[in-house]
Amino acid sequence: MYDKKIFSDNLQFYMKKHGENQVDVANLLGISKSNVSSYIKGEQVPRMDKIALLCDHYGIQVSDLLETKKAPSGDGAEEFERAVNLLFSEHPENLSRLLDALAADPEKTKAKFDLFLATL
């Protein structure tokens, strides 16, 4: 069985990245909006045929939806965006704290954030 929370977080990340809402995903998968809502809430994970449709649509691997990912090789911008979304979606006030820390000491703050990303 797959972790529903991980799937939910990953699905939300790719939906946001592609500017899509629950209705868009429901239409893509041929299911009701309430089913998509249950995926977003972390209550269910879709069948593999629906996961395959999502992967084809987003141009990603199945593991990108079902597993927690470490920072990719390259510039890491996508993983950084994902981490920021996850971190600040529940506590948006922390974003201003991070921005203040980056302004005060960018190298030190980046090093600490990189250590944090390595734990994801």
MMTF fields as JSON, N, C-alpha, C and O atoms, coordinates in Angstrom:
{
  "mmtfVersion": "1.0.0",
  "mmtfProducer": "UNKNOWN",
  "numBonds": 479,
  "numAtoms": 480,
  "numGroups": 120,
  "numChains": 1,
  "numModels": 1,
  "chainsPerModel": [1],
  "groupsPerChain": [120],
  "chainIdList": ["A"],
  "bondAtomList": [4, 2, 8, 6, 12, 10, 16, 14, 20, 18, 24, 22, 28, 26, 32, 30, 36, 34, 40, 38, 44, 42, 48, 46, 52, 50, 56, 54, 60, 58, 64, 62, 68, 66, 72, 70, 76, 74, 80, 78, 84, 82, 88, 86, 92, 90, 96, 94, 100, 98, 104, 102, 108, 106, 112, 110, 116, 114, 120, 118, 124, 122, 128, 126, 132, 130, 136, 134, 140, 138, 144, 142, 148, 146, 152, 150, 156, 154, 160, 158, 164, 162, 168, 166, 172, 170, 176, 174, 180, 178, 184, 182, 188, 186, 192, 190, 196, 194, 200, 198, 204, 202, 208, 206, 212, 210, 216, 214, 220, 218, 224, 222, 228, 226, 232, 230, 236, 234, 240, 238, 244, 242, 248, 246, 252, 250, 256, 254, 260, 258, 264, 262, 268, 266, 272, 270, 276, 274, 280, 278, 284, 282, 288, 286, 292, 290, 296, 294, 300, 298, 304, 302, 308, 306, 312, 310, 316, 314, 320, 318, 324, 322, 328, 326, 332, 330, 336, 334, 340, 338, 344, 342, 348, 346, 352, 350, 356, 354, 360, 358, 364, 362, 368, 366, 372, 370, 376, 374, 380, 378, 384, 382, 388, 386, 392, 390, 396, 394, 400, 398, 404, 402, 408, 406, 412, 410, 416, 414, 420, 418, 424, 422, 428, 426, 432, 430, 436, 434, 440, 438, 444, 442, 448, 446, 452, 450, 456, 454, 460, 458, 464, 462, 468, 466, 472, 470, 476, 474],
  "bondOrderList": [1, 1, 1, 1, 1, 1, 1, 1, 1, 1, 1, 1, 1, 1, 1, 1, 1, 1, 1, 1, 1, 1, 1, 1, 1, 1, 1, 1, 1, 1, 1, 1, 1, 1, 1, 1, 1, 1, 1, 1, 1, 1, 1, 1, 1, 1, 1, 1, 1, 1, 1, 1, 1, 1, 1, 1, 1, 1, 1, 1, 1, 1, 1, 1, 1, 1, 1, 1, 1, 1, 1, 1, 1, 1, 1, 1, 1, 1, 1, 1, 1, 1, 1, 1, 1, 1, 1, 1, 1, 1, 1, 1, 1, 1, 1, 1, 1, 1, 1, 1, 1, 1, 1, 1, 1, 1, 1, 1, 1, 1, 1, 1, 1, 1, 1, 1, 1, 1, 1],
  "groupList": [{"groupName": "MET", "atomNameList": ["N", "CA", "C", "O"], "elementList": ["N", "C", "C", "O"], "formalChargeList": [0, 0, 0, 0], "bondAtomList": [1, 0, 2, 1, 3, 2], "bondOrderList": [1, 1, 2], "singleLetterCode": "M", "chemCompType": "L-PEPTIDE LINKING"}, {"groupName": "TYR", "atomNameList": ["N", "CA", "C", "O"], "elementList": ["N", "C", "C", "O"], "formalChargeList": [0, 0, 0, 0], "bondAtomList": [1, 0, 2, 1, 3, 2], "bondOrderList": [1, 1, 2], "singleLetterCode": "Y", "chemCompType": "L-PEPTIDE LINKING"}, {"groupName": "ASP", "atomNameList": ["N", "CA", "C", "O"], "elementList": ["N", "C", "C", "O"], "formalChargeList": [0, 0, 0, 0], "bondAtomList": [1, 0, 2, 1, 3, 2], "bondOrderList": [1, 1, 2], "singleLetterCode": "D", "chemCompType": "L-PEPTIDE LINKING"}, {"groupName": "LYS", "atomNameList": ["N", "CA", "C", "O"], "elementList": ["N", "C", "C", "O"], "formalChargeList": [0, 0, 0, 0], "bondAtomList": [1, 0, 2, 1, 3, 2], "bondOrderList": [1, 1, 2], "singleLetterCode": "K", "chemCompType": "L-PEPTIDE LINKING"}, {"groupName": "ILE", "atomNameList": ["N", "CA", "C", "O"], "elementList": ["N", "C", "C", "O"], "formalChargeList": [0, 0, 0, 0], "bondAtomList": [1, 0, 2, 1, 3, 2], "bondOrderList": [1, 1, 2], "singleLetterCode": "I", "chemCompType": "L-PEPTIDE LINKING"}, {"groupName": "PHE", "atomNameList": ["N", "CA", "C", "O"], "elementList": ["N", "C", "C", "O"], "formalChargeList": [0, 0, 0, 0], "bondAtomList": [1, 0, 2, 1, 3, 2], "bondOrderList": [1, 1, 2], "singleLetterCode": "F", "chemCompType": "L-PEPTIDE LINKING"}, {"groupName": "SER", "atomNameList": ["N", "CA", "C", "O"], "elementList": ["N", "C", "C", "O"], "formalChargeList": [0, 0, 0, 0], "bondAtomList": [1, 0, 2, 1, 3, 2], "bondOrderList": [1, 1, 2], "singleLetterCode": "S", "chemCompType": "L-PEPTIDE LINKING"}, {"groupName": "ASN", "atomNameList": ["N", "CA", "C", "O"], "elementList": ["N", "C", "C", "O"], "formalChargeList": [0, 0, 0, 0], "bondAtomList": [1, 0, 2, 1, 3, 2], "bondOrderList": [1, 1, 2], "singleLetterCode": "N", "chemCompType": "L-PEPTIDE LINKING"}, {"groupName": "LEU", "atomNameList": ["N", "CA", "C", "O"], "elementList": ["N", "C", "C", "O"], "formalChargeList": [0, 0, 0, 0], "bondAtomList": [1, 0, 2, 1, 3, 2], "bondOrderList": [1, 1, 2], "singleLetterCode": "L", "chemCompType": "L-PEPTIDE LINKING"}, {"groupName": "GLN", "atomNameList": ["N", "CA", "C", "O"], "elementList": ["N", "C", "C", "O"], "formalChargeList": [0, 0, 0, 0], "bondAtomList": [1, 0, 2, 1, 3, 2], "bondOrderList": [1, 1, 2], "singleLetterCode": "Q", "chemCompType": "L-PEPTIDE LINKING"}, {"groupName": "HIS", "atomNameList": ["N", "CA", "C", "O"], "elementList": ["N", "C", "C", "O"], "formalChargeList": [0, 0, 0, 0], "bondAtomList": [1, 0, 2, 1, 3, 2], "bondOrderList": [1, 1, 2], "singleLetterCode": "H", "chemCompType": "L-PEPTIDE LINKING"}, {"groupName": "GLY", "atomNameList": ["N", "CA", "C", "O"], "elementList": ["N", "C", "C", "O"], "formalChargeList": [0, 0, 0, 0], "bondAtomList": [1, 0, 2, 1, 3, 2], "bondOrderList": [1, 1, 2], "singleLetterCode": "G", "chemCompType": "PEPTIDE LINKING"}, {"groupName": "GLU", "atomNameList": ["N", "CA", "C", "O"], "elementList": ["N", "C", "C", "O"], "formalChargeList": [0, 0, 0, 0], "bondAtomList": [1, 0, 2, 1, 3, 2], "bondOrderList": [1, 1, 2], "singleLetterCode": "E", "chemCompType": "L-PEPTIDE LINKING"}, {"groupName": "VAL", "atomNameList": ["N", "CA", "C", "O"], "elementList": ["N", "C", "C", "O"], "formalChargeList": [0, 0, 0, 0], "bondAtomList": [1, 0, 2, 1, 3, 2], "bondOrderList": [1, 1, 2], "singleLetterCode": "V", "chemCompType": "L-PEPTIDE LINKING"}, {"groupName": "ALA", "atomNameList": ["N", "CA", "C", "O"], "elementList": ["N", "C", "C", "O"], "formalChargeList": [0, 0, 0, 0], "bondAtomList": [1, 0, 2, 1, 3, 2], "bondOrderList": [1, 1, 2], "singleLetterCode": "A", "chemCompType": "L-PEPTIDE LINKING"}, {"groupName": "PRO", "atomNameList": ["N", "CA", "C", "O"], "elementList": ["N", "C", "C", "O"], "formalChargeList": [0, 0, 0, 0], "bondAtomList": [1, 0, 2, 1, 3, 2], "bondOrderList": [1, 1, 2], "singleLetterCode": "P", "chemCompType": "L-PEPTIDE LINKING"}, {"groupName": "ARG", "atomNameList": ["N", "CA", "C", "O"], "elementList": ["N", "C", "C", "O"], "formalChargeList": [0, 0, 0, 0], "bondAtomList": [1, 0, 2, 1, 3, 2], "bondOrderList": [1, 1, 2], "singleLetterCode": "R", "chemCompType": "L-PEPTIDE LINKING"}, {"groupName": "CYS", "atomNameList": ["N", "CA", "C", "O"], "elementList": ["N", "C", "C", "O"], "formalChargeList": [0, 0, 0, 0], "bondAtomList": [1, 0, 2, 1, 3, 2], "bondOrderList": [1, 1, 2], "singleLetterCode": "C", "chemCompType": "L-PEPTIDE LINKING"}, {"groupName": "THR", "atomNameList": ["N", "CA", "C", "O"], "elementList": ["N", "C", "C", "O"], "formalChargeList": [0, 0, 0, 0], "bondAtomList": [1, 0, 2, 1, 3, 2], "bondOrderList": [1, 1, 2], "singleLetterCode": "T", "chemCompType": "L-PEPTIDE LINKING"}],
  "groupTypeList": [0, 1, 2, 3, 3, 4, 5, 6, 2, 7, 8, 9, 5, 1, 0, 3, 3, 10, 11, 12, 7, 9, 13, 2, 13, 14, 7, 8, 8, 11, 4, 6, 3, 6, 7, 13, 6, 6, 1, 4, 3, 11, 12, 9, 13, 15, 16, 0, 2, 3, 4, 14, 8, 8, 17, 2, 10, 1, 11, 4, 9, 13, 6, 2, 8, 8, 12, 18, 3, 3, 14, 15, 6, 11, 2, 11, 14, 12, 12, 5, 12, 16, 14, 13, 7, 8, 8, 5, 6, 12, 10, 15, 12, 7, 8, 6, 16, 8, 8, 2, 14, 8, 14, 14, 2, 15, 12, 3, 18, 3, 14, 3, 5, 2, 8, 5, 8, 14, 18, 8],
  "groupIdList": [1, 2, 3, 4, 5, 6, 7, 8, 9, 10, 11, 12, 13, 14, 15, 16, 17, 18, 19, 20, 21, 22, 23, 24, 25, 26, 27, 28, 29, 30, 31, 32, 33, 34, 35, 36, 37, 38, 39, 40, 41, 42, 43, 44, 45, 46, 47, 48, 49, 50, 51, 52, 53, 54, 55, 56, 57, 58, 59, 60, 61, 62, 63, 64, 65, 66, 67, 68, 69, 70, 71, 72, 73, 74, 75, 76, 77, 78, 79, 80, 81, 82, 83, 84, 85, 86, 87, 88, 89, 90, 91, 92, 93, 94, 95, 96, 97, 98, 99, 100, 101, 102, 103, 104, 105, 106, 107, 108, 109, 110, 111, 112, 113, 114, 115, 116, 117, 118, 119, 120],
  "secStructList": [7, 7, 7, 2, 2, 2, 2, 2, 2, 2, 2, 2, 2, 2, 2, 2, 2, 6, 6, 7, 7, 2, 2, 2, 2, 2, 2, 2, 2, 6, 1, 7, 2, 2, 2, 2, 2, 2, 2, 2, 6, 6, 1, 7, 7, 7, 7, 2, 2, 2, 2, 2, 2, 2, 2, 2, 2, 2, 6, 7, 7, 2, 2, 2, 2, 2, 1, 7, 7, 7, 7, 7, 1, 1, 1, 7, 2, 2, 2, 2, 2, 2, 2, 2, 2, 2, 2, 2, 2, 2, 7, 6, 2, 2, 2, 2, 2, 2, 2, 2, 2, 2, 2, 2, 7, 2, 2, 2, 2, 2, 2, 2, 2, 2, 2, 2, 2, 2, 6, 7],
  "xCoordList": [0.838, 0.0, 0.878, 1.933, 0.461, 1.221, 0.794, -0.346, 1.736, 1.473, 0.57, 0.95, -0.607, -1.6, -1.149, -1.426, -0.461, 0.006, 1.083, 1.07, 1.999, 3.04, 2.405, 2.749, 1.475, 0.793, 0.07, 0.163, -0.643, -1.375, -0.445, -0.731, 0.664, 1.623, 2.182, 2.279, 2.549, 3.13, 2.112, 2.437, 0.882, -0.15, -0.397, -0.485, -0.508, -0.73, 0.419, 0.202, 1.645, 2.811, 2.693, 2.871, 2.394, 2.319, 1.095, 1.157, -0.002, -1.172, -0.84, -1.157, -0.197, 0.153, 1.163, 1.045, 2.14, 3.173, 2.558, 3.041, 1.497, 0.854, -0.39, -1.101, -0.652, -1.787, -3.129, -4.056, -3.238, -4.48, -5.237, -4.653, -6.538, -7.374, -7.991, -7.724, -8.804, -9.4, -10.302, -10.353, -10.999, -11.877, -11.042, -11.417, -9.908, -9.025, -8.565, -8.589, -8.148, -7.656, -8.809, -8.63, -9.967, -11.13, -11.457, -11.725, -11.435, -11.717, -10.651, -10.972, -9.4, -8.306, -8.481, -8.295, -8.841, -8.944, -10.302, -10.463, -11.286, -12.629, -13.311, -14.021, -13.09, -13.67, -14.35, -14.292, -14.982, -15.657, -14.659, -13.581, -15.041, -14.235, -14.091, -13.06, -15.105, -15.022, -13.946, -13.318, -13.727, -12.629, -11.291, -10.418, -11.131, -9.88, -9.706, -8.598, -10.777, -10.727, -10.216, -9.453, -10.637, -10.169, -8.678, -7.998, -8.163, -6.717, -5.976, -4.952, -6.511, -5.891, -5.887, -4.927, -6.951, -7.044, -6.211, -6.088, -5.64, -4.854, -5.705, -5.251, -6.936, -7.838, -7.728, -7.973, -7.357, -7.246, -6.078, -5.609, -5.627, -4.682, -5.408, -6.042, -5.327, -6.05, -5.453, -4.347, -6.202, -5.708, -4.52, -4.327, -3.736, -2.527, -2.828, -2.006, -3.966, -4.265, -4.446, -4.082, -5.008, -5.179, -3.83, -3.556, -2.996, -1.653, -0.863, -0.138, -0.997, -0.303, -0.761, 0.055, -2.058, -2.567, -1.962, -1.564, -1.895, -1.289, 0.175, 0.638, 0.898, 2.319, 2.515, 3.389, 1.71, 1.794, 1.487, 2.168, 0.474, 0.042, 1.124, 1.405, 1.731, 2.737, 4.151, 5.076, 4.322, 5.641, 6.601, 7.775, 6.091, 6.881, 6.834, 6.098, 7.623, 7.652, 6.643, 6.256, 6.227, 5.307, 5.904, 5.191, 7.201, 7.847, 7.746, 7.795, 7.605, 7.459, 6.149, 6.039, 5.169, 3.894, 3.81, 3.127, 4.495, 4.298, 5.407, 5.257, 6.508, 7.636, 8.064, 7.861, 8.657, 9.304, 10.629, 11.364, 10.935, 12.14, 13.202, 12.899, 14.45, 15.595, 15.799, 15.226, 16.607, 16.886, 17.512, 18.445, 17.021, 17.566, 18.917, 19.288, 19.657, 20.898, 20.533, 19.401, 21.449, 21.162, 21.019, 21.617, 20.234, 20.16, 19.24, 19.31, 18.387, 17.532, 16.355, 15.689, 16.074, 15.016, 13.648, 12.843, 13.379, 12.075, 11.891, 10.826, 12.931, 12.831, 12.716, 12.0, 13.418, 13.33, 11.897, 11.34, 11.302, 9.922, 8.97, 8.066, 9.179, 8.338, 8.448, 7.44, 9.678, 9.89, 9.255, 8.634, 9.408, 8.816, 7.299, 6.676, 6.698, 5.247, 4.793, 3.812, 5.512, 5.136, 5.321, 4.486, 6.421, 6.728, 5.767, 5.351, 5.425, 4.704, 3.215, 2.498, 2.729, 1.296, 0.492, -0.605, 1.042, 0.335, 0.716, -0.05, 1.911, 2.396, 3.021, 4.241, 2.184, 2.723, 3.551, 4.381, 3.345, 4.121, 5.607, 6.446, 5.937, 7.342, 8.094, 9.322, 7.371, 8.032, 8.732, 9.869, 8.068, 8.707, 9.928, 10.907, 9.871, 11.038, 12.209, 13.35, 11.932, 12.992, 13.571, 14.789, 12.717, 13.194, 14.049, 15.056, 13.653, 14.456, 15.82, 16.837, 15.846, 17.113, 18.0, 19.211, 17.405, 18.184, 18.778, 19.915, 18.024, 18.521, 19.666, 20.63, 19.56, 20.58, 21.878, 22.959, 21.794, 22.995, 22.677, 22.374, 22.747, 22.312, 23.081, 22.472, 24.392, 25.177, 24.855, 24.67, 24.79, 24.494, 23.081, 22.873, 22.126, 20.747, 20.614, 19.918, 21.276, 21.228, 21.835, 21.295, 22.932, 23.568, 22.622, 22.513, 21.948, 21.004, 19.815, 19.35, 19.334, 18.196, 18.596, 17.806, 19.807, 20.296, 20.344, 19.992, 20.777, 20.784, 19.366, 19.127, 18.437, 17.041, 16.517, 15.866, 16.805, 16.323, 16.867, 16.203, 18.062, 18.65, 17.859, 17.982, 17.057, 16.261, 14.916, 14.22, 14.543, 13.233, 13.236, 12.223],
  "yCoordList": [-1.19, 0.0, 1.247, 1.264, 2.257, 3.484, 4.494, 4.486, 5.371, 6.399, 7.474, 8.134, 7.638, 8.563, 10.012, 10.824, 10.342, 11.716, 12.09, 13.194, 11.177, 11.444, 11.652, 12.594, 10.768, 10.925, 12.269, 12.981, 12.616, 13.871, 15.067, 15.95, 15.091, 16.199, 16.287, 17.374, 15.136, 15.126, 15.531, 16.288, 15.034, 15.416, 16.924, 17.582, 17.464, 18.907, 19.706, 20.741, 19.217, 19.89, 19.965, 21.035, 18.832, 18.822, 19.565, 20.186, 19.515, 20.301, 21.789, 22.514, 22.236, 23.652, 24.035, 25.089, 23.187, 23.459, 23.636, 24.44, 22.888, 22.942, 23.834, 23.892, 24.526, 25.447, 24.769, 25.311, 23.585, 22.821, 22.781, 22.91, 22.6, 22.462, 21.058, 20.235, 20.809, 19.478, 19.089, 17.919, 20.043, 19.753, 19.315, 18.385, 19.984, 19.602, 18.15, 17.377, 17.794, 16.436, 15.431, 14.344, 15.786, 14.895, 14.621, 13.479, 15.663, 15.491, 14.619, 13.759, 14.839, 14.041, 12.557, 11.697, 12.274, 10.888, 10.263, 9.052, 11.076, 10.553, 10.121, 9.116, 10.887, 10.585, 11.837, 12.903, 11.699, 12.845, 13.738, 13.297, 14.985, 15.933, 15.46, 15.701, 14.793, 14.307, 13.228, 13.124, 12.427, 11.458, 12.176, 11.816, 13.202, 13.974, 14.637, 14.683, 15.14, 15.75, 14.762, 15.131, 13.524, 12.514, 12.226, 11.878, 12.372, 12.224, 13.399, 13.219, 14.594, 15.809, 15.792, 16.238, 15.279, 15.208, 14.073, 13.964, 13.232, 12.101, 10.963, 10.181, 10.861, 9.802, 8.542, 7.433, 8.723, 7.595, 7.825, 8.949, 6.747, 6.785, 6.12, 5.082, 6.701, 6.108, 4.776, 4.405, 4.078, 2.838, 3.16, 4.304, 2.138, 2.343, 2.863, 3.586, 2.52, 3.049, 4.562, 5.256, 5.075, 6.528, 7.188, 8.286, 6.529, 7.045, 7.121, 8.089, 6.108, 6.113, 7.29, 7.925, 7.574, 8.727, 10.028, 10.888, 10.167, 11.367, 11.493, 12.578, 10.382, 10.397, 10.792, 11.599, 10.229, 10.599, 12.08, 12.775, 12.541, 13.937, 14.899, 15.902, 14.597, 15.487, 15.207, 15.963, 14.131, 13.795, 13.356, 13.725, 12.557, 12.132, 10.615, 9.931, 10.11, 8.686, 8.391, 9.293, 7.147, 6.737, 7.086, 7.526, 6.887, 7.179, 8.652, 8.993, 9.537, 10.968, 11.266, 12.276, 10.401, 10.579, 9.773, 10.178, 8.642, 7.726, 7.742, 7.144, 8.414, 8.4, 9.817, 10.759, 9.943, 11.19, 11.237, 10.249, 12.37, 12.497, 13.325, 14.288, 12.931, 13.743, 14.806, 14.714, 15.807, 16.861, 16.252, 15.458, 16.605, 16.057, 16.661, 17.703, 15.992, 16.596, 17.809, 17.913, 18.698, 19.921, 21.065, 21.041, 22.068, 23.252, 23.084, 23.891, 22.073, 21.812, 22.759, 22.76, 23.563, 24.562, 23.925, 24.438, 22.812, 22.167, 21.634, 21.8, 20.995, 20.469, 21.599, 21.473, 22.694, 23.849, 24.377, 24.642, 24.531, 25.015, 24.074, 24.515, 22.79, 21.788, 21.885, 21.852, 22.004, 22.103, 23.369, 23.34, 24.48, 25.737, 25.605, 26.041, 25.003, 24.813, 23.975, 24.308, 22.883, 22.013, 22.71, 22.591, 23.433, 24.086, 25.215, 25.368, 25.991, 27.218, 27.149, 28.112, 26.026, 25.931, 25.974, 26.531, 25.384, 25.386, 26.575, 26.977, 27.139, 28.257, 29.322, 29.483, 30.054, 31.03, 32.132, 32.753, 32.382, 33.422, 33.074, 33.962, 31.786, 31.387, 31.791, 31.874, 32.044, 32.472, 33.809, 33.989, 34.74, 36.038, 35.889, 36.62, 34.944, 34.7, 34.172, 34.582, 33.262, 32.736, 33.828, 33.918, 34.656, 35.729, 36.73, 37.219, 37.033, 37.92, 37.307, 38.001, 36.003, 35.32, 35.309, 35.508, 35.077, 35.095, 36.472, 36.578, 37.523, 38.885, 39.199, 39.867, 38.719, 39.014, 38.252, 38.828, 36.982, 36.154, 35.043, 33.917, 35.363, 34.398, 33.077, 32.015, 33.121, 31.886, 30.96, 29.757, 31.505, 30.704, 30.118, 28.943, 30.927, 30.471, 29.4, 28.405, 29.59, 28.59, 27.275, 26.209, 27.333, 26.106, 25.358, 24.135, 26.068, 25.434, 24.846, 23.75, 25.574, 25.089, 23.864, 22.929, 23.854, 22.681, 21.457, 20.358, 21.637, 20.521, 20.015, 18.811, 20.953, 20.574, 19.779, 18.748, 20.266, 19.591, 18.164, 17.275, 17.956, 16.613, 15.617, 14.409, 16.101, 15.207, 14.864, 13.973, 15.56, 15.296, 13.986, 13.607],
  "zCoordList": [0.0, 0.0, 0.0, 0.634, -0.686, -0.821, 0.233, 0.697, 0.606, 1.601, 0.984, 0.017, 1.547, 0.998, 1.121, 0.238, 2.201, 2.423, 1.397, 0.853, 1.142, 0.149, -1.221, -1.935, -1.586, -2.866, -2.921, -3.921, -1.867, -1.817, -2.022, -2.83, -1.288, -1.412, -2.827, -3.397, -3.391, -4.731, -5.79, -6.704, -5.674, -6.629, -6.571, -7.608, -5.369, -5.239, -5.845, -6.474, -5.651, -6.222, -7.745, -8.327, -8.395, -9.856, -10.373, -11.434, -9.652, -10.051, -10.039, -10.981, -8.958, -8.851, -9.926, -10.55, -10.134, -11.139, -12.529, -13.326, -12.815, -14.126, -14.14, -15.144, -13.035, -12.979, -13.093, -13.694, -12.517, -12.628, -11.303, -10.227, -11.411, -10.219, -10.197, -11.073, -9.198, -9.035, -10.205, -10.585, -10.766, -11.909, -13.11, -13.824, -13.332, -14.437, -14.283, -15.24, -13.075, -12.825, -12.943, -13.494, -12.437, -12.549, -14.011, -14.384, -14.841, -16.267, -16.934, -17.754, -16.584, -17.145, -16.826, -17.687, -15.576, -15.126, -15.384, -15.238, -15.769, -16.002, -14.717, -14.686, -13.654, -12.335, -11.789, -12.401, -10.652, -10.042, -9.303, -8.903, -9.135, -8.367, -6.924, -6.295, -6.396, -5.01, -4.864, -3.81, -5.908, -5.855, -5.796, -5.006, -6.643, -6.633, -5.27, -4.737, -4.717, -3.395, -2.344, -1.451, -2.458, -1.494, -1.664, -0.699, -2.899, -3.113, -2.469, -1.811, -2.67, -2.141, -0.605, 0.022, -0.018, 1.445, 2.037, 3.257, 1.179, 1.658, 2.184, 3.02, 1.701, 2.142, 1.278, 1.752, 0.01, -0.923, -1.874, -2.05, -2.475, -3.591, -4.756, -4.57, -5.958, -7.088, -7.537, -7.143, -8.359, -8.971, -9.875, -10.285, -10.176, -10.972, -12.385, -12.948, -12.964, -14.29, -14.255, -15.205, -13.161, -13.008, -12.71, -13.195, -11.923, -11.647, -12.95, -13.179, -13.805, -15.095, -15.968, -16.636, -15.958, -16.706, -16.192, -16.978, -14.874, -14.291, -14.689, -15.041, -14.634, -14.994, -16.448, -16.761, -17.336, -18.751, -18.944, -19.698, -18.267, -18.386, -17.896, -18.551, -16.745, -16.161, -16.665, -16.367, -17.423, -17.93, -16.841, -16.85, -15.891, -14.737, -14.593, -15.305, -13.67, -13.35, -12.233, -11.49, -12.118, -11.049, -9.679, -8.776, -9.539, -8.25, -7.879, -6.697, -8.874, -8.586, -7.86, -7.166, -8.017, -7.315, -6.023, -5.082, -5.974, -4.85, -3.8, -2.734, -4.089, -3.161, -2.809, -3.577, -1.635, -1.254, -1.984, -2.013, -2.568, -3.384, -2.679, -1.975, -2.883, -2.486, -3.558, -4.644, -3.259, -4.237, -5.482, -5.372, -6.658, -7.896, -8.212, -7.67, -9.101, -9.553, -10.403, -10.876, -10.596, -11.33, -10.354, -9.279, -10.711, -9.865, -8.658, -7.731, -8.636, -7.485, -7.357, -6.322, -8.368, -8.268, -8.052, -7.276, -8.731, -8.588, -7.164, -6.57, -6.621, -5.266, -4.244, -3.25, -4.49, -3.596, -3.584, -2.519, -4.766, -4.851, -4.122, -3.412, -4.303, -3.654, -2.132, -1.426, -1.638, -0.194, 0.361, 1.423, -0.354, 0.096, 0.155, 1.123, -0.878, -0.876, 0.31, 0.974, 0.576, 1.688, 3.034, 3.931, 3.154, 4.424, 4.765, 5.913, 3.764, 4.047, 3.778, 4.048, 3.248, 2.983, 4.284, 4.322, 5.347, 6.632, 7.51, 8.386, 7.272, 8.095, 7.205, 7.189, 6.461, 5.512, 6.174, 5.51, 7.454, 8.13, 8.192, 8.343, 8.077, 8.114, 6.85, 6.861, 5.761, 4.537, 4.747, 4.31, 5.409, 5.633, 6.541, 6.39, 7.484, 8.347, 7.527, 7.738, 6.589, 5.74, 4.854, 4.7, 4.271, 3.408, 4.191, 3.679, 5.423, 6.268, 6.554, 6.512, 6.847, 7.121, 5.881, 5.981, 4.713, 3.478, 3.215, 2.755, 3.501, 3.296, 4.252, 3.877, 5.481, 6.499, 6.254, 6.381, 5.907, 5.712, 4.717, 5.112, 3.424, 2.412, 2.42, 2.288, 2.57, 2.519, 3.694, 3.505, 4.879, 6.074, 5.979, 6.282, 5.563, 5.462, 4.386, 4.59, 3.235, 2.168, 2.641, 2.347, 3.358, 3.861, 4.799, 4.716, 5.676, 6.596, 5.83, 6.143, 4.836, 4.067, 3.255, 3.121, 2.712, 1.972, 2.872, 2.444, 4.117, 5.075, 5.325, 5.416, 5.434, 5.632, 4.43, 4.599, 3.213, 2.004, 1.907, 1.375, 2.417, 2.366, 3.212, 3.012, 4.146, 4.99, 4.368, 4.854, 3.298, 2.667, 1.923, 1.336]
}
